[in-house]
Amino acid sequence: MIDVTVNGKSIKLDSSMNLTDLLRFLNVDSQYVAVAHNGEVVQVLDLMCIVVNDGDEVEIVRPVGGG
């Protein structure tokens, strides 16, 4: 089991996974978010390549409309 911090909250995962799988696990549509992994902004095409490991920090930002 690994501990990962997502948007400031600790979550436990059974094993390491890539960012695409993490977003699916969290029920987040990767098409409408920006993601940072350990402080680095991740391009959408790289979400499948970056693996989340124990102790990593992930920030997920969703756009908010307003006026």
N, C-alpha and C positions, 0 to 999 in steps of 0.2 A: 504494500500500500504506500502511496506517495502523497505528500501534502503540497498543494499548489495554492497560491493566493490569487483570487480572481476578483478584481475591483475591490480590493481591500479585505475580502473575506476568505478565510481559509476553507478549502474543500479537500476532501480525500478522494483519490482515484485508485482503482485497483492496480493500474499499471500506467507506464508512460504512454502517451498518445500524441499524435500530431495536432496542430491547432484546429484543423478542419474537424477532426473527430471530437475535440473538446467542445467546439461550438455546437456540434450536433448533440453531444451529451447534455449541454446546457439549454438545448432547444432554442438556439440563436441562429437566425438566418444570416449566413456569412455575406450575403449580397448587400446587406444594409448596415454594416458596421465597420468601424475602424478598430484594428487590434494592435496592441503593443505587447511585446514579449521581452521581459527583463529590461524595460525602458527603451527598446528600439521599436519604431513603427514597422509593421510587417505589411508588405505588399500582398494583395489578394492572391496572386499567383504563387506566393511562397508559403501560404498557410499549410499546404500539405507537406511541405519539406521540413518545417520546424517542429521538433519534438519537445513536448513539455515534460520536464523531469522534476524530481523532488526538489522543493525549495524555490521553484521558479515563480515569477510574478507575471500575471497577464492582466491587461486592462482592455476592456471592451467598451467602446463608445458607440452609442446609437444617435443618429441625427434626430433633432427635435424641431418640429415646425412651430412657427409662431409669428406674431406680427406686431 
